[in-house]
């Protein structure tokens, strides 16, 4: 899932870009490129520091807004680019985004300013960044996580967790898939959770699973992880969401984690394999996804599957938002479906993604 994030094309490019943004905003001298601030920074981005010239990593930078959040956080993956919203935020109240250490505070402050909740992927990006010879490399993962071990980031994250702006952080994406090789286990993910909590002790740590995630390493159990995002797509049960949902909830209970849910609105609809021509036109189809035979979900599928899952988790997510999909989100019927889920999510008590006690 996370490899397709807008920001995940390469950490070196994003780090260079974010340093330029910080330099432009705060008068730093480390920039090596000439970038116009408005190209990547929203005009309503909050100023960090009381005088406007403090470093974004200044631990004395104050919390700039007071917020009160209600309901279940709800929204797409990839809604933010650095500290700029790509859509909305309405009807969405939350999102799941790749970020890095240089721009974490910018995104937290911008989200707080919008009354928007975040689930981050601090160690997101391409699989190759965290693998050696085709296997997950814990040392490489730790090296990226270590970039967050700064006093100002610890202060900012603690404040964001306390006021509800930051609800969780994903440690790894779809560990059940072959892209990680054979070394990644639930025990290793628990090690990662403990390692990350040494930096951010109050931040819930989780993992993103795809449709087969509840079937992964069923003889093992998580012991340190707080939450798991389970994502539904039509192909896993041919539309029988009830059996998949029950299996995911049972797995979460066995693993001792809070469940969060997602539906794959871009690639998770009825697949188009029937007539030899891939166009995703037909019963239960709403246009092509990213590749054969994947199709988008219809408004009815969004509502039916989304309503069945929204009340059950500590967050409700949609895979995913990017500029090419804007017309899908603004489509009248789809937008109405998204708003119905937003109303349902808002009507529920505010949950926590922390590990059940």
C-alpha positions as CSV (number, residue, x, y, z in Angstrom):
1,X,0.0,0.0,0.0
2,X,2.5,2.6,1.2
3,X,4.9,2.3,-1.7
4,X,2.4,4.1,-3.9
5,X,2.4,7.3,-1.7
6,X,3.2,10.5,-3.6
7,X,6.1,11.1,-1.1
8,X,7.5,7.6,-1.4
9,X,9.3,7.9,-4.7
10,X,12.6,8.2,-2.9
11,X,13.7,9.5,0.5
12,X,16.7,11.4,-0.9
13,X,14.5,13.5,-3.2
14,X,12.0,14.3,-0.4
15,X,14.7,15.0,2.2
16,X,16.3,17.5,-0.2
17,X,13.0,19.1,-1.0
18,X,12.0,19.4,2.7
19,X,15.3,21.0,3.6
20,X,14.7,23.6,0.9
21,X,11.2,24.3,2.2
22,X,12.5,24.6,5.8
23,X,15.3,26.9,4.6
24,X,12.9,29.1,2.7
25,X,10.5,29.3,5.6
26,X,12.9,29.8,8.5
27,X,16.0,31.4,7.1
28,X,18.2,28.4,7.3
29,X,21.4,28.2,5.3
30,X,21.4,24.5,4.4
31,X,19.4,24.7,1.1
32,X,21.2,23.7,-2.1
33,X,18.3,24.3,-4.5
34,X,16.1,27.3,-5.3
35,X,12.5,26.4,-4.7
36,X,9.5,28.8,-4.4
37,X,7.9,28.3,-1.0
38,X,4.3,28.3,-2.4
39,X,5.1,25.3,-4.6
40,X,5.1,22.9,-1.7
41,X,3.9,24.8,1.3
42,X,0.2,25.8,1.8
43,X,-0.4,29.4,2.3
44,X,-2.2,28.8,5.6
45,X,0.6,26.8,7.1
46,X,1.0,27.8,10.7
47,X,4.2,29.7,11.7
48,X,6.5,27.8,14.0
49,X,7.9,29.8,16.9
50,X,6.6,33.0,18.4
51,X,8.8,35.3,16.3
52,X,8.5,33.4,13.0
53,X,12.2,32.7,12.8
54,X,12.6,29.7,15.0
55,X,13.9,26.4,13.6
56,X,11.1,23.8,12.9
57,X,13.1,21.5,15.2
58,X,13.2,24.1,18.0
59,X,12.0,22.3,21.2
60,X,10.7,25.7,22.5
61,X,8.3,26.1,19.6
62,X,4.8,26.4,21.1
63,X,1.7,24.4,20.3
64,X,-0.1,26.8,18.1
65,X,-3.7,25.7,18.3
66,X,-6.1,24.1,20.7
67,X,-8.2,21.3,19.1
68,X,-10.9,19.0,20.2
69,X,-11.5,15.9,18.1
70,X,-14.6,13.7,18.2
71,X,-15.7,10.5,16.4
72,X,-13.6,7.9,14.5
73,X,-10.8,9.3,12.4
74,X,-11.8,8.7,8.7
75,X,-10.1,9.4,5.4
76,X,-7.7,8.3,2.7
77,X,-4.1,7.3,2.5
78,X,-1.9,10.0,1.0
79,X,-4.1,13.1,1.6
80,X,-1.1,15.3,2.4
81,X,2.0,16.3,0.5
82,X,4.4,17.6,3.1
83,X,2.2,20.2,4.9
84,X,-0.2,20.7,1.9
85,X,-3.6,19.1,1.7
86,X,-4.2,17.6,-1.7
87,X,-8.0,17.4,-1.2
88,X,-10.5,18.7,1.3
89,X,-10.1,17.9,4.1
90,X,-13.9,17.6,4.2
91,X,-15.6,15.2,4.4
92,X,-12.4,13.6,5.8
93,X,-11.3,13.9,9.4
94,X,-8.1,11.8,9.2
95,X,-5.5,10.4,6.9
96,X,-2.5,8.0,6.7
97,X,0.6,9.6,5.2
98,X,4.3,8.9,4.5
99,X,6.5,11.5,6.1
100,X,10.1,12.0,7.1
101,X,11.9,13.6,10.1
102,X,12.6,16.9,8.3
103,X,8.9,17.6,7.7
104,X,7.1,15.8,10.5
105,X,6.5,19.0,12.6
106,X,5.3,20.9,9.5
107,X,2.7,18.3,8.8
108,X,1.6,17.9,12.4
109,X,1.1,21.7,12.8
110,X,-0.7,22.0,9.5
111,X,-3.0,19.1,10.4
112,X,-3.8,20.5,13.8
113,X,-4.6,23.9,12.2
114,X,-7.1,22.0,10.0
115,X,-8.6,20.0,12.9
116,X,-7.3,16.9,11.1
117,X,-6.0,13.6,12.6
118,X,-2.9,11.8,11.3
119,X,-1.6,8.3,11.1
120,X,2.0,8.5,9.9
121,X,4.3,6.1,8.2
122,X,7.7,7.4,9.4
123,X,9.5,4.5,7.9
124,X,7.5,4.4,4.7
125,X,8.9,4.4,1.1
126,X,10.1,1.8,-1.3
127,X,10.8,-1.8,-0.1
128,X,14.4,-1.6,-1.3
129,X,15.1,1.0,1.3
130,X,14.7,-1.6,4.0
131,X,15.8,-4.8,2.4
132,X,19.2,-6.6,1.7
133,X,19.3,-9.4,-0.8
134,X,15.6,-9.5,-0.9
135,X,15.0,-9.8,2.8
136,X,13.9,-7.3,5.4
137,X,16.9,-5.7,7.1
138,X,16.2,-4.5,10.6
139,X,19.4,-2.5,10.8
140,X,18.3,-0.4,7.8
141,X,14.9,0.1,9.3
142,X,16.5,1.3,12.6
143,X,18.7,3.7,10.7
144,X,15.7,5.5,9.3
145,X,13.8,5.4,12.6
146,X,16.9,6.9,14.3
147,X,16.5,10.1,12.2
148,X,13.5,10.9,14.4
149,X,15.4,10.7,17.6
150,X,15.5,14.5,18.2
151,X,14.3,16.3,21.2
152,X,12.1,18.7,19.2
153,X,10.4,15.8,17.4
154,X,9.8,14.0,20.7
155,X,8.2,17.1,22.1
156,X,6.1,17.7,19.0
157,X,4.9,14.1,18.8
158,X,4.1,13.9,22.5
159,X,2.0,17.1,22.2
160,X,0.2,15.8,19.0
161,X,-0.6,12.4,20.7
162,X,-1.9,14.3,23.8
163,X,-4.3,16.5,21.9
164,X,-5.3,13.8,19.4
165,X,-3.8,15.1,16.2
166,X,-1.4,12.1,15.9
167,X,-3.2,8.8,16.4
168,X,-0.6,6.2,15.3
169,X,2.4,5.3,13.3
170,X,2.8,2.5,10.9
171,X,6.1,0.5,11.3
172,X,5.9,-1.5,8.0
173,X,3.5,-2.0,5.1
174,X,2.1,-5.5,4.3
175,X,4.6,-7.7,6.0
176,X,2.7,-10.7,4.7
177,X,3.8,-10.1,1.1
178,X,6.8,-11.6,-0.7
179,X,8.5,-8.2,-1.1
180,X,9.9,-8.5,2.4
181,X,11.4,-12.0,1.9
182,X,11.3,-14.5,4.7
183,X,12.9,-12.9,7.7
184,X,10.1,-10.6,8.8
185,X,8.0,-12.1,11.7
186,X,5.6,-10.8,14.3
187,X,8.3,-11.1,16.8
188,X,10.5,-8.8,14.8
189,X,7.7,-6.3,14.3
190,X,7.3,-6.3,18.1
191,X,11.0,-5.4,18.3
192,X,10.4,-2.6,15.9
193,X,7.5,-1.4,18.0
194,X,9.6,-1.4,21.2
195,X,12.4,0.4,19.4
196,X,10.1,3.1,18.1
197,X,8.5,3.6,21.5
198,X,11.9,4.3,23.0
199,X,11.8,7.4,20.9
200,X,8.0,8.1,21.1
201,X,6.7,6.4,24.2
202,X,3.1,7.6,24.0
203,X,2.6,7.1,20.2
204,X,0.6,4.0,19.3
205,X,2.7,1.8,16.9
206,X,1.0,-0.4,14.2
207,X,1.3,-2.2,11.0
208,X,-0.7,-2.1,7.7
209,X,-1.9,-5.5,6.5
210,X,-3.5,-6.2,3.1
211,X,-6.6,-8.4,2.5
212,X,-4.6,-11.6,3.5
213,X,-3.1,-10.1,6.6
214,X,-5.3,-12.0,9.1
215,X,-3.9,-15.2,7.7
216,X,-0.2,-14.3,8.1
217,X,1.8,-16.3,10.7
218,X,-1.2,-17.4,12.6
219,X,1.0,-19.5,15.0
220,X,2.6,-16.2,16.2
221,X,1.2,-13.4,18.2
222,X,2.0,-9.7,18.5
223,X,2.9,-8.7,22.1
224,X,4.1,-5.1,21.8
225,X,2.2,-3.8,18.8
226,X,-0.7,-1.5,19.5
227,X,-2.9,-1.7,16.4
228,X,-3.3,-3.3,12.9
229,X,-4.9,-1.8,9.8
230,X,-6.8,-4.5,7.9
231,X,-7.7,-3.6,4.3
232,X,-10.6,-5.1,2.4
233,X,-10.8,-5.7,-1.3
234,X,-13.5,-7.7,-3.2
235,X,-11.2,-10.4,-4.5
236,X,-10.3,-11.9,-1.1
237,X,-13.9,-13.1,-0.5
238,X,-15.7,-12.2,-3.8
239,X,-17.6,-9.6,-1.9
240,X,-18.5,-11.6,1.2
241,X,-17.2,-9.0,3.6
242,X,-18.8,-10.5,6.7
243,X,-16.5,-13.6,6.7
244,X,-13.4,-11.5,6.1
245,X,-14.4,-9.0,8.8
246,X,-15.0,-11.7,11.4
247,X,-11.7,-13.3,10.6
248,X,-9.9,-9.9,11.0
249,X,-11.6,-9.2,14.3
250,X,-10.8,-12.7,15.6
251,X,-7.2,-12.3,14.6
252,X,-6.9,-8.9,16.3
253,X,-8.3,-10.3,19.5
254,X,-5.8,-13.2,19.4
255,X,-2.9,-10.9,18.7
256,X,-4.0,-8.4,21.4
257,X,-4.2,-5.4,19.1
258,X,-6.7,-2.8,18.3
259,X,-8.1,-3.2,14.8
260,X,-8.4,-0.4,12.3
261,X,-9.9,-0.8,8.9
262,X,-9.5,0.3,5.3
263,X,-11.3,-0.4,2.0
264,X,-9.4,-0.3,-1.3
265,X,-11.6,2.1,-3.2
266,X,-9.2,2.4,-6.2
267,X,-8.2,-1.3,-6.8
268,X,-10.6,-3.2,-4.5
269,X,-13.8,-3.4,-6.5
270,X,-15.2,-6.3,-8.6
271,X,-12.4,-7.4,-11.0
272,X,-12.7,-7.3,-14.8
273,X,-11.5,-10.7,-16.1
274,X,-14.6,-11.7,-18.1
275,X,-14.7,-10.5,-21.7
276,X,-11.0,-10.2,-22.6
277,X,-11.2,-6.5,-22.7
278,X,-10.1,-4.6,-19.6
279,X,-12.3,-1.5,-19.1
280,X,-14.0,-2.2,-15.8
281,X,-17.4,-1.5,-17.3
282,X,-20.1,-3.8,-16.1
283,X,-22.1,-4.9,-13.1
284,X,-20.4,-3.8,-9.8
285,X,-17.6,-2.0,-11.6
286,X,-16.8,1.7,-11.6
287,X,-13.8,2.3,-13.8
288,X,-10.3,1.0,-14.1
289,X,-7.9,0.8,-11.2
290,X,-4.1,1.0,-11.5
291,X,-3.6,-2.2,-13.5
292,X,-5.4,-5.3,-14.9
293,X,-7.8,-6.7,-13.7
294,X,-8.3,-4.2,-10.8
295,X,-11.4,-1.9,-10.8
296,X,-12.6,0.9,-8.5
297,X,-15.4,0.4,-6.0
298,X,-18.9,1.6,-6.8
299,X,-20.8,4.1,-4.6
300,X,-22.9,1.2,-3.2
301,X,-19.7,-0.8,-2.4
302,X,-18.2,2.1,-0.7
303,X,-21.3,2.5,1.5
304,X,-22.0,-1.1,2.1
305,X,-18.5,-2.2,2.9
306,X,-17.5,1.0,4.6
307,X,-20.5,1.1,6.9
308,X,-19.9,-2.5,7.9
309,X,-16.3,-1.7,9.0
310,X,-16.3,1.9,10.2
311,X,-17.7,1.4,13.7
312,X,-15.4,-1.5,14.4
313,X,-11.9,0.1,14.4
314,X,-9.8,2.9,15.8
315,X,-9.6,4.5,12.3
316,X,-11.4,4.1,9.0
317,X,-9.2,4.5,5.9
318,X,-9.5,4.5,2.1
319,X,-6.8,3.4,-0.3
320,X,-5.9,6.0,-1.7
321,X,-5.9,9.6,-2.7
322,X,-3.7,11.1,-5.4
323,X,-4.3,13.8,-7.9
324,X,-5.2,11.5,-10.8
325,X,-8.0,10.1,-8.7
326,X,-9.6,13.5,-7.9
327,X,-12.5,13.0,-10.3
328,X,-13.3,9.7,-8.6
329,X,-13.5,11.5,-5.2
330,X,-15.5,14.5,-6.6
331,X,-17.9,12.3,-8.6
332,X,-21.4,13.1,-7.2
333,X,-22.4,9.6,-6.2
334,X,-19.0,8.7,-4.8
335,X,-18.8,11.9,-2.9
336,X,-22.2,11.3,-1.4
337,X,-21.0,7.8,-0.3
338,X,-17.9,9.2,1.3
339,X,-20.1,11.8,3.1
340,X,-22.3,9.0,4.5
341,X,-19.3,7.2,5.9
342,X,-18.1,10.5,7.4
343,X,-21.5,11.0,9.1
344,X,-21.3,7.5,10.6
345,X,-17.7,7.9,11.7
346,X,-18.5,11.3,13.4
347,X,-21.5,9.7,15.3
348,X,-19.3,7.2,17.1
349,X,-17.2,7.7,20.3
350,X,-13.6,8.8,19.8
351,X,-11.5,5.6,20.0
352,X,-7.8,5.0,20.8
353,X,-5.4,3.0,18.7
354,X,-3.4,2.0,21.8
355,X,-3.0,-1.6,22.7
356,X,-5.9,-3.0,24.7
357,X,-5.1,-3.5,28.4
